[in-house]
Amino acid sequence: MEIFRQTVESDSLNDISLPESFIGKKVNVIIYPAIDEDAILSCEKRKKAIYDLVGIFSEYAKPGMREQEEAAWEEAVVENYARKKYGLD
């Protein structure tokens, strides 16, 4: 995200309502793009849809395999690394 910053005299900011304590002083003006509220809502809707799907396959789960599932990724990474490092392909 691009941000623009400039120090200006507060008197040059005619269209902006400033607090009394800023009038007649140098102030920093920082400008950056506004947040797209629609994009945030869309992202949150997607997150909710994904979250709603989390338990959809629970009826097919095998509780006895859970321990193996938790270690499966780590074991696959170690196995893959060993194959590449030691040329076991």
C-alpha positions as CSV (number, residue, x, y, z in Angstrom):
1,M,0.0,0.0,0.0
2,E,1.4,3.4,-1.0
3,I,1.4,6.1,1.7
4,F,2.0,9.8,1.1
5,R,3.2,12.1,3.9
6,Q,3.9,15.9,3.8
7,T,4.4,18.6,6.3
8,V,2.3,21.7,5.6
9,E,1.1,24.8,7.3
10,S,-2.3,24.1,8.8
11,D,-3.7,27.3,7.2
12,S,-3.4,25.7,3.8
13,L,-5.9,23.0,4.7
14,N,-9.0,25.0,3.9
15,D,-11.4,22.1,3.4
16,I,-10.5,20.2,6.5
17,S,-11.9,20.9,9.9
18,L,-8.9,21.0,12.3
19,P,-8.9,21.2,16.1
20,E,-8.2,24.7,17.5
21,S,-4.8,23.5,18.8
22,F,-3.6,22.8,15.2
23,I,-4.5,26.1,13.7
24,G,-1.5,28.3,12.7
25,K,1.0,25.4,13.2
26,K,2.8,23.0,10.9
27,V,1.0,19.7,10.6
28,N,1.8,16.3,9.0
29,V,-0.7,15.2,6.3
30,I,-0.7,11.5,5.7
31,I,-2.8,10.1,2.9
32,Y,-3.4,6.4,2.2
33,P,-6.1,4.5,0.3
34,A,-9.4,4.1,2.1
35,I,-10.3,0.6,3.2
36,D,-12.7,-1.1,0.8
37,E,-15.5,-2.2,3.3
38,D,-17.1,-4.5,0.6
39,A,-13.9,-6.4,0.3
40,I,-13.6,-6.9,4.0
41,L,-17.2,-8.2,4.2
42,S,-16.6,-10.5,1.3
43,C,-13.5,-11.9,3.0
44,E,-15.4,-12.4,6.2
45,K,-18.2,-14.2,4.4
46,R,-15.6,-16.5,2.8
47,K,-14.1,-17.2,6.2
48,K,-17.5,-18.0,7.6
49,A,-18.3,-20.4,4.7
50,I,-15.0,-22.2,5.2
51,Y,-15.6,-22.4,9.0
52,D,-19.1,-23.8,8.4
53,L,-17.5,-26.6,6.2
54,V,-15.0,-27.6,8.9
55,G,-17.1,-30.4,10.4
56,I,-18.9,-31.5,7.3
57,F,-16.9,-34.8,6.9
58,S,-17.0,-35.7,10.6
59,E,-19.3,-38.7,9.9
60,Y,-16.4,-40.2,7.9
61,A,-13.8,-39.6,10.6
62,K,-12.0,-42.5,12.1
63,P,-11.1,-41.5,15.7
64,G,-8.4,-44.2,16.0
65,M,-6.5,-42.6,13.1
66,R,-6.4,-39.1,14.6
67,E,-3.0,-39.7,16.2
68,Q,-1.5,-40.8,12.9
69,E,-3.1,-37.8,11.2
70,E,-1.4,-35.4,13.6
71,A,2.0,-36.7,12.8
72,A,1.5,-37.4,9.1
73,W,2.6,-34.0,7.8
74,E,5.8,-34.0,9.9
75,E,6.6,-37.5,8.8
76,A,6.0,-36.7,5.1
77,V,8.4,-33.6,5.3
78,V,11.1,-35.6,7.0
79,E,10.8,-38.5,4.5
80,N,10.8,-36.0,1.5
81,Y,13.8,-34.2,2.9
82,A,15.7,-37.4,3.5
83,R,15.0,-38.6,0.0
84,K,16.3,-35.4,-1.6
85,K,19.3,-35.1,0.7
86,Y,20.5,-38.7,0.5
87,G,19.3,-39.4,-3.1
88,L,16.9,-42.1,-2.1
89,D,14.5,-41.6,-5.0
